[in-house]
């Protein structure tokens, strides 16, 4: 996540926010899912289903 897109309004703030998010994920064991594609989203469990 070290690359900041050129279209970001405030690249420094984006980098800071991403670093904070990575820190939180390391400390909590969280996993970040970014599912923009319909096919990827279709593979995920929906309401009433859940992940441990």
Buried (B, 14 or more C-beta within 10 A) or exposed (E): EEEBEEEEEEEEEBBEEBEEEEEEEEEEEEEEEEEEEEEEEEEEEEEEEEEE
